[in-house]
Amino acid sequence: MYSGGNGLNGGSVDFEDVASPQEVNFELLEFYDVYVESKRPDLIVKPFETSNHVNNSKTSTMIVKYNLAKLKFNQLTSIQKYIFPNILFGNTDLLVSAPNGSGKTFAYIASIVQVVTCQVERQTGFSNRTPVALILVPTRELVQQIFNQMMLLTKDTGVRILYLYGGQVNIDKQIEKIKSGLDIIISTPGRFLQLVLAQELALHNLRYIVIDEIDKILFPHPEVNTERRIPLANRISTAADFNQETLEAIYKLFGKSSPQSSKLDKDFLINKELCRLFFFSATIDSQVREESEKYLHPNYVYMVMGNNIKAVNSKIKQVILPCKNYTEKKVELIKLLKSLCTKFSRIVIFVAERVLSDTLSDYLNQNGFTAASIHGNRVQELRERVVQAFRSGKLQLVVATFLMARGIDVEGLNCVINFDFPDCLSEYIHAIGRTGRAGKIGMAISFFNTTLKQDINLINELIKSLEDANQDVPHFLLEMQSNQAS
């Protein structure tokens, strides 16, 4: 038990009910309610009941079945029961909202592998093959995570996969690989569009487009204290791999009513009539849905797992600790980690700024911990080394910016700390969603600055989110809410 002092009035963290890393607890994920709707209900494909429906579907080849079996894929979560059939056998677009760790990423990966493998088996040669499927995600780490999973599923199938992101990665080598022929592209938006606009990446054969973390793609840098986030090409974003030109180009390529670019040869344009779009996130609110509809077919299928459009996994124990300033947080973090590091082998600490990621990491190392920082300004090779050391257990603490909350997926990570409180509820949900994945129990501890207007403005949303997830609401939050109302 850790009891906070020096500003953490009444704050308490109980570690005993947070389990050690365990096998995926599908039983906990199987019985969540899933709400499904469409303007054309007849387009909704009946859900699968068991994983046998996936393994034995007409789209599954013997090799894919074998690869799935090696991954011990033997039970479906509730959202997977709907995603698989509606990608494999559906005829329209999808918009899917489900909590982090609910299995939605694996569902679309395995579905795309099945449909693409069936097409590849009917082809010969490589040099003339252009991508059939595209997966766009906001971070390099998520690109690599998806690529690694796809490589396991496509082993010995002949499917060619290429992952792309920018930074210091040599674009000429990427172009060489594109020209050698490929079937699936996994990319961040910036490098993908750079290659398309340079007419190096043909899109005319695309049939499946997945955009994961759709809220982060459409609203790459959401602001608080505004009535509406400003979408797409109407704003300039500072997020990695995004800028005004990128967002405008995404809309011109994917928007269902947008005019096709006259500057590109037809081979570098998407056949919107033949291409299906699948949008995913843990946080799809009314604004994200409205913006998504500028891209999706009018009769798209909408799926929501859980009771809320911003769903938090109820197996994550959420602890909110009050603080008053940066210095107090640093002192309390050290006290907290002395208890946490004896219980958890891996802990991620999220901060708002890249500079703070470095300075806080240095501070922890100076105080007897082993920590490393990771953020967008780090060269990719260093980012990869840090993540690999963290996954292998050689590194216990990682200090990361919130952008990394969209890319870090580490088995056995069942504790995260928000040193800075995220600037909107969506980012809070994604940050704490790095733990408690695949039915496991996790812990998320967040410092809440009781003197910072940005944090104070989130009180009502935060309290509702805690209540919806059956979490205890700290007394100090209820008291602050009451004072606001009076």
Phi and psi in degrees as a GROMACS rama.xvg file:
@    title "Ramachandran Plot"
@    xaxis  label "Phi"
@    yaxis  label "Psi"
@TYPE xy
-116.988  125.982  TYR-2
-113.647  124.893  SER-3
-79.2641  146.399  GLY-4
-131.507  -170.049  GLY-5
51.7723  49.2836  ASN-6
109.663  -22.5524  GLY-7
-88.9014  62.1989  LEU-8
-61.7604  114.16  ASN-9
75.8689  0.125327  GLY-10
-66.9935  139.802  GLY-11
-148.078  139.42  SER-12
-126.645  119.605  VAL-13
-107.134  114.594  ASP-14
-89.4877  -11.4808  PHE-15
-67.8011  -27.3028  GLU-16
-94.2821  10.8753  ASP-17
-100.404  116.328  VAL-18
-72.3657  157.818  ALA-19
-71.8795  164.386  SER-20
-51.7135  136.26  PRO-21
-141.84  176.703  GLN-22
-66.4376  159.959  GLU-23
-57.7928  128.764  VAL-24
-97.1022  81.0319  ASN-25
-66.432  -27.1126  PHE-26
-59.1995  -36.0704  GLU-27
-71.6161  -27.2666  LEU-28
-93.7136  -13.0407  LEU-29
-77.2769  -26.2184  GLU-30
-108.381  12.7263  PHE-31
-67.163  141.697  TYR-32
-71.1517  145.049  ASP-33
-125.237  123.124  VAL-34
-95.8341  129.773  TYR-35
-130.633  133.484  VAL-36
-145.331  160.282  GLU-37
-162.177  151.716  SER-38
-64.6827  -21.4606  LYS-39
-120.273  85.9772  ARG-40
-56.1237  -26.0068  PRO-41
-68.0918  -13.1346  ASP-42
-84.5351  -9.51706  LEU-43
-79.3458  119.937  ILE-44
-81.2099  136.969  VAL-45
-56.4147  135.647  LYS-46
-67.0165  150.508  PRO-47
-72.5498  150.878  PHE-48
-97.2002  -36.6569  GLU-49
-137.212  168.462  THR-50
-66.4843  -19.7302  SER-51
-61.2787  -30.4296  ASN-52
-65.1517  -32.4595  HIS-53
-74.2757  -50.396  VAL-54
-62.5771  -34.8024  ASN-55
-104.712  13.0836  ASN-56
-69.9604  159.677  SER-57
-67.8308  -12.2879  LYS-58
-90.2451  -7.7977  THR-59
-94.426  123.126  SER-60
-86.0447  165.985  THR-61
-60.1856  -37.8483  MET-62
-68.4703  -42.8051  ILE-63
-63.4903  -40.4223  VAL-64
-57.6156  -44.2377  LYS-65
-63.7231  -43.1825  TYR-66
-66.3843  -37.9329  ASN-67
-64.569  -40.5131  LEU-68
-62.3049  -38.8988  ALA-69
-64.9218  -26.9435  LYS-70
-85.736  3.62346  LEU-71
57.1145  43.3176  LYS-72
-83.5836  99.9196  PHE-73
-135.701  6.71707  ASN-74
-154.891  144.397  GLN-75
-101.772  139.479  LEU-76
-76.9769  167.394  THR-77
-63.0468  -38.0174  SER-78
-72.9761  -32.4995  ILE-79
-64.4267  -31.3337  GLN-80
-60.8191  -25.7506  LYS-81
-97.8875  -36.2227  TYR-82
-65.9004  -48.9504  ILE-83
-54.2143  -57.6367  PHE-84
-65.5468  -31.897  PRO-85
-78.7922  -18.5557  ASN-86
-87.2585  -45.9345  ILE-87
-67.7614  -39.6182  LEU-88
-125.088  0.559611  PHE-89
-79.0762  169.65  GLY-90
-127.445  16.8872  ASN-91
-143.618  -178.99  THR-92
-81.1083  164.474  ASP-93
-127.866  143.352  LEU-94
-127.873  115.586  LEU-95
-123.616  125.3  VAL-96
-116.546  118.414  SER-97
-150.894  148.126  ALA-98
-59.5742  152.349  PRO-99
-56.7856  138.67  ASN-100
85.013  7.82415  GLY-101
-90.3019  -1.73535  SER-102
95.4558  8.65399  GLY-103
-67.903  -36.5172  LYS-104
-64.2876  -47.3352  THR-105
-62.1259  -35.8982  PHE-106
-62.4224  -45.7061  ALA-107
-75.1974  -31.086  TYR-108
-62.243  -51.3294  ILE-109
-65.2104  -35.6015  ALA-110
-66.5284  -45.8427  SER-111
-62.9187  -41.3092  ILE-112
-58.8104  -43.4642  VAL-113
-62.4785  -50.9155  GLN-114
-68.5302  -34.9309  VAL-115
-72.7508  -41.068  VAL-116
-59.1509  -40.8047  THR-117
-59.4134  -38.8913  CYS-118
-73.669  -39.0605  GLN-119
-64.6575  -36.8573  VAL-120
-61.4003  -20.7022  GLU-121
-93.8153  0.981108  ARG-122
-106.553  162.22  GLN-123
-130.042  147.852  THR-124
78.5525  166.779  GLY-125
-122.828  -36.7124  PHE-126
-61.9445  -26.5613  SER-127
-98.6246  8.82503  ASN-128
-87.0951  128.076  ARG-129
-115.395  158.662  THR-130
-60.1446  138.405  PRO-131
-95.1622  -28.9816  VAL-132
-132.534  142.919  ALA-133
-128.484  133.526  LEU-134
-122.236  118.25  ILE-135
-107.899  131.387  LEU-136
-139.385  158.83  VAL-137
-81.7329  -15.6516  PRO-138
-128.729  153.066  THR-139
-65.4015  -37.0806  ARG-140
-62.7465  -39.2666  GLU-141
-69.9444  -34.9624  LEU-142
-56.0076  -48.9763  VAL-143
-67.6538  -38.5346  GLN-144
-60.7165  -46.4498  GLN-145
-66.3634  -41.6191  ILE-146
-59.5802  -45.4629  PHE-147
-61.8755  -42.0469  ASN-148
-66.6302  -39.9282  GLN-149
-66.4648  -35.7794  MET-150
-63.1606  -36.191  MET-151
-66.2149  -39.5687  LEU-152
-77.4275  -25.488  LEU-153
-100.534  7.44523  THR-154
-55.8259  128.959  LYS-155
67.6672  14.76  ASP-156
-93.4746  -17.3943  THR-157
85.4436  -1.46243  GLY-158
-73.2535  131.787  VAL-159
-103.193  127.121  ARG-160
-121.088  138.473  ILE-161
-128.804  130.175  LEU-162
-105.193  145.406  TYR-163
-134.02  137.205  LEU-164
-156.85  167.205  TYR-165
-92.8195  -130.355  GLY-166
72.3505  -132.059  GLY-167
-93.7584  10.3202  GLN-168
-73.4991  133.756  VAL-169
-68.0546  116.803  ASN-170
-73.7478  -29.2561  ILE-171
-63.9233  -39.4122  ASP-172
-66.4181  -35.3845  LYS-173
-65.9243  -38.9843  GLN-174
-64.5586  -39.1509  ILE-175
-59.6419  -42.3045  GLU-176
-68.047  -37.0775  LYS-177
-61.4966  -43.1347  ILE-178
-69.3216  -21.0948  LYS-179
-79.379  -6.83104  SER-180
101.382  137.331  GLY-181
-158.977  168.316  LEU-182
-121.424  -34.8739  ASP-183
-130.959  133.881  ILE-184
-112.897  132.397  ILE-185
-120.682  122.924  ILE-186
-153.511  157.911  SER-187
-81.6624  156.697  THR-188
-62.6867  -38.2323  PRO-189
-60.4416  -54.208  GLY-190
-68.7563  -37.1547  ARG-191
-56.9733  -50.1057  PHE-192
-70.1776  -32.3556  LEU-193
-59.0047  -42.9995  GLN-194
-73.0183  -35.3207  LEU-195
-68.3253  -48.4506  VAL-196
-66.6912  -24.6522  LEU-197
-83.9516  1.79692  ALA-198
56.8532  44.3388  GLN-199
-108.783  -14.3696  GLU-200
-126.367  105.89  LEU-201
-75.3695  141.375  ALA-202
-120.937  0.512298  LEU-203
-67.0798  -21.1467  HIS-204
-95.207  1.17226  ASN-205
-61.6913  133.752  LEU-206
-123.586  -19.2259  ARG-207
-136.046  124.296  TYR-208
-123.854  119.519  ILE-209
-106.623  129.78  VAL-210
-120.117  110.578  ILE-211
-92.5915  154.053  ASP-212
54.4951  50.7017  GLU-213
-59.5214  -31.445  ILE-214
-64.7673  -34.3003  ASP-215
-76.597  -27.1335  LYS-216
-74.61  -45.8306  ILE-217
-78.0251  -30.4709  LEU-218
-128.7  74.2404  PHE-219
-66.0526  -20.7434  PRO-220
-143.224  72.3205  HIS-221
-63.1193  144.375  PRO-222
-108.58  153.419  GLU-223
-95.1918  170.784  VAL-224
62.6256  28.8543  ASN-225
-126.573  148.565  THR-226
-67.9777  -34.3743  GLU-227
-140.236  142.006  ARG-228
-70.8944  148.35  ARG-229
-91.4589  119.88  ILE-230
-84.9755  157.202  PRO-231
45.8323  -130.692  LEU-232
-75.5634  1.15635  ALA-233
-86.0818  0.330262  ASN-234
-140.233  159.97  ARG-235
-106.751  129.71  ILE-236
-108.123  148.35  SER-237
-99.3024  0.936071  THR-238
-67.2841  152.606  ALA-239
-59.3408  138.597  ALA-240
71.1482  7.59833  ASP-241
-122.263  143.804  PHE-242
-157.968  178.938  ASN-243
-59.3925  -43.8885  GLN-244
-62.9421  -39.3948  GLU-245
-60.0982  -46.889  THR-246
-67.1829  -39.166  LEU-247
-62.711  -41.3779  GLU-248
-67.4312  -37.2671  ALA-249
-59.7785  -44.5829  ILE-250
-66.7153  -39.2165  TYR-251
-65.9437  -33.6342  LYS-252
-77.5573  -44.07  LEU-253
-106.159  -25.702  PHE-254
-59.3188  130.155  GLY-255
-66.7796  -27.0601  LYS-256
-110.396  6.4121  SER-257
-80.2901  145.561  SER-258
-71.1648  139.339  PRO-259
-68.7507  145.948  GLN-260
-66.512  131.391  SER-261
-80.9016  -6.72001  SER-262
-87.1473  -12.1002  LYS-263
-106.574  141.063  LEU-264
-63.5852  153.012  ASP-265
-59.1  -26.971  LYS-266
-65.3738  -18.8906  ASP-267
-105.754  16.5844  PHE-268
-113.727  152.917  LEU-269
-88.9914  135.428  ILE-270
-80.9043  94.7084  ASN-271
-66.821  -22.4308  LYS-272
-72.9994  -29.3681  GLU-273
-102.429  -10.7991  LEU-274
-98.6899  132.007  CYS-275
-100.148  142.491  ARG-276
-111.368  135.675  LEU-277
-127.19  112.241  PHE-278
-107.345  135.045  PHE-279
-134.117  147.143  PHE-280
-172.134  165.537  SER-281
-86.1827  -14.3039  ALA-282
-133.22  88.218  THR-283
-116.858  98.63  ILE-284
-95.0496  -172.113  ASP-285
-63.9483  -33.9335  SER-286
-67.9268  -44.3948  GLN-287
-65.5399  -40.5497  VAL-288
-64.1432  -43.8176  ARG-289
-60.5103  -43.6468  GLU-290
-68.5697  -37.4961  GLU-291
-62.0272  -32.9815  SER-292
-67.2392  -11.6097  GLU-293
-73.1485  -12.2202  LYS-294
-113.259  -37.4073  TYR-295
-78.6286  155.469  LEU-296
-61.615  142.488  HIS-297
-55.2503  -27.2888  PRO-298
-99.853  30.6701  ASN-299
-62.2374  158.187  TYR-300
-97.2696  128.878  VAL-301
-110.095  126.099  TYR-302
-123.368  136.243  MET-303
-131.862  123.48  VAL-304
-96.3066  129.026  MET-305
94.1457  -173.503  GLY-306
-92.0508  -9.78357  ASN-307
-130.503  154.21  ASN-308
-72.4583  -20.7185  ILE-309
-119.223  86.0924  LYS-310
-91.8663  135.678  ALA-311
-113.645  134.26  VAL-312
-60.5847  121.393  ASN-313
-69.4189  -11.9979  SER-314
-82.9288  -2.11377  LYS-315
-90.8969  119.598  ILE-316
-79.5786  115.747  LYS-317
-99.4159  127.732  GLN-318
-123.447  124.156  VAL-319
-111.933  121.314  ILE-320
-113.343  129.882  LEU-321
-77.0255  147.494  PRO-322
-149.952  170.644  CYS-323
-119.564  -21.3562  LYS-324
-162.544  174.592  ASN-325
-64.5805  -43.82  TYR-326
-61.4099  -43.2045  THR-327
-62.1734  -41.26  GLU-328
-61.5139  -42.2576  LYS-329
-61.2092  -44.2628  LYS-330
-64.1156  -45.6951  VAL-331
-68.9533  -31.3733  GLU-332
-62.6617  -42.2027  LEU-333
-60.9418  -44.9706  ILE-334
-61.6953  -42.2758  LYS-335
-63.4673  -45.2102  LEU-336
-66.3827  -28.8325  LEU-337
-61.1037  -32.6229  LYS-338
-84.4221  -44.7889  SER-339
-63.2048  -40.031  LEU-340
-69.7755  -14.5754  CYS-341
-86.0378  -14.727  THR-342
-104.094  -38.9373  LYS-343
-116.426  136.73  PHE-344
-84.0698  -19.3205  SER-345
-139.148  130.036  ARG-346
-137.435  131.64  ILE-347
-105.279  133.289  VAL-348
-113.314  118.92  ILE-349
-96.3644  137.99  PHE-350
-132.005  165.6  VAL-351
-83.6271  -30.5213  ALA-352
-123.811  150.098  GLU-353
-63.3964  -40.879  ARG-354
-62.1132  -42.2261  VAL-355
-64.9443  -33.0586  LEU-356
-56.8568  -43.8835  SER-357
-71.0381  -47.3133  ASP-358
-67.6286  -38.115  THR-359
-69.7614  -36.8077  LEU-360
-61.1862  -44.5501  SER-361
-61.2562  -41.7875  ASP-362
-61.4916  -41.7327  TYR-363
-66.0491  -41.7266  LEU-364
-63.5426  -35.821  ASN-365
-69.7021  -18.8355  GLN-366
-107.283  23.9222  ASN-367
93.7606  3.81381  GLY-368
-101.84  165.127  PHE-369
-111.323  109.839  THR-370
-136.649  157.132  ALA-371
-141.562  153.067  ALA-372
-103.698  155.208  SER-373
-146.833  129.205  ILE-374
-163.201  178.451  HIS-375
-65.7368  -22.2876  GLY-376
-83.4148  -10.4784  ASN-377
-74.0454  140.762  ARG-378
-64.0677  150.102  VAL-379
-60.5633  -36.7306  GLN-380
-60.3586  -41.0113  GLU-381
-69.0664  -41.3332  LEU-382
-58.1328  -42.5493  ARG-383
-66.1737  -39.5654  GLU-384
-64.943  -40.6102  ARG-385
-64.3857  -47.1421  VAL-386
-62.8953  -40.7858  VAL-387
-65.2972  -42.2057  GLN-388
-64.243  -36.7955  ALA-389
-67.3387  -44.7731  PHE-390
-63.5447  -38.7131  ARG-391
-77.5579  -11.064  SER-392
91.2279  1.34201  GLY-393
-74.33  -22.095  LYS-394
-122.446  126.876  LEU-395
-91.8201  -34.5455  GLN-396
-121.174  131.928  LEU-397
-124.87  130.156  VAL-398
-104.006  118.892  VAL-399
-131.925  154.207  ALA-400
-77.8861  164.258  THR-401
-66.0335  -22.6361  PHE-402
-59.2865  -33.0192  LEU-403
-68.9242  -14.7158  MET-404
-65.2682  -13.8963  ALA-405
-95.4529  -0.198995  ARG-406
-133.303  -15.7783  GLY-407
-87.2357  116.6  ILE-408
-134.203  100.119  ASP-409
-121.07  123.496  VAL-410
-62.5128  134.177  GLU-411
85.266  4.7874  GLY-412
-84.0305  103.068  LEU-413
-123.218  27.7101  ASN-414
-152.396  127.876  CYS-415
-129.037  152.049  VAL-416
-127.256  126.256  ILE-417
-91.7553  95.7515  ASN-418
-63.7824  -46.0478  PHE-419
-98.9368  140.373  ASP-420
-77.0567  133.339  PHE-421
-56.2176  154.272  PRO-422
-83.1808  -2.84798  ASP-423
-154.502  160.928  CYS-424
-64.3079  -34.7834  LEU-425
-58.5907  -44.9835  SER-426
-67.8147  -33.6242  GLU-427
-60.9803  -45.6719  TYR-428
-62.9914  -42.7828  ILE-429
-68.0069  -37.4865  HIS-430
-65.5743  -50.7599  ALA-431
-71.6331  -19.5065  ILE-432
-72.2136  -2.71553  GLY-433
-70.9173  -18.4901  ARG-434
-112.136  172.955  THR-435
62.9335  35.3676  GLY-436
-91.6704  152.16  ARG-437
54.5363  39.4722  ALA-438
84.5862  -0.787771  GLY-439
-80.759  161.998  LYS-440
-90.4993  137.449  ILE-441
-136.133  169.777  GLY-442
-128.539  135.585  MET-443
-128.85  119.962  ALA-444
-113.867  130.069  ILE-445
-130.025  131.85  SER-446
-83.1503  128.902  PHE-447
-116.07  116.511  PHE-448
-80.7604  109.97  ASN-449
-75.1027  -4.47448  THR-450
-112.07  -2.60413  THR-451
-97.6231  122.794  LEU-452
-58.5021  -38.5151  LYS-453
-59.1463  -42.3641  GLN-454
-71.9616  -44.0262  ASP-455
-58.8342  -37.0975  ILE-456
-66.8494  -12.994  ASN-457
-96.49  2.12825  LEU-458
-56.8682  -49.7487  ILE-459
-62.8092  -45.6794  ASN-460
-63.2677  -41.8847  GLU-461
-65.0489  -45.1928  LEU-462
-60.7941  -43.8904  ILE-463
-62.9284  -40.3811  LYS-464
-63.4702  -42.065  SER-465
-63.2859  -43.9778  LEU-466
-64.7676  -41.528  GLU-467
-63.5885  -29.8154  ASP-468
-93.1744  12.3215  ALA-469
59.5501  39.4295  ASN-470
-103.098  153.024  GLN-471
-70.0421  133.538  ASP-472
-93.497  121.695  VAL-473
-57.9145  144.166  PRO-474
-59.9493  -37.2322  HIS-475
-64.8493  -32.8441  PHE-476
-68.6234  -42.7146  LEU-477
-63.7386  -38.4589  LEU-478
-66.4937  -42.0783  GLU-479
-65.5048  -39.3698  MET-480
-62.3067  -42.5052  GLN-481
-63.608  -39.8521  SER-482
-66.8438  -34.6341  ASN-483
-65.4564  -38.3704  GLN-484
-74.4495  -25.9594  ALA-485
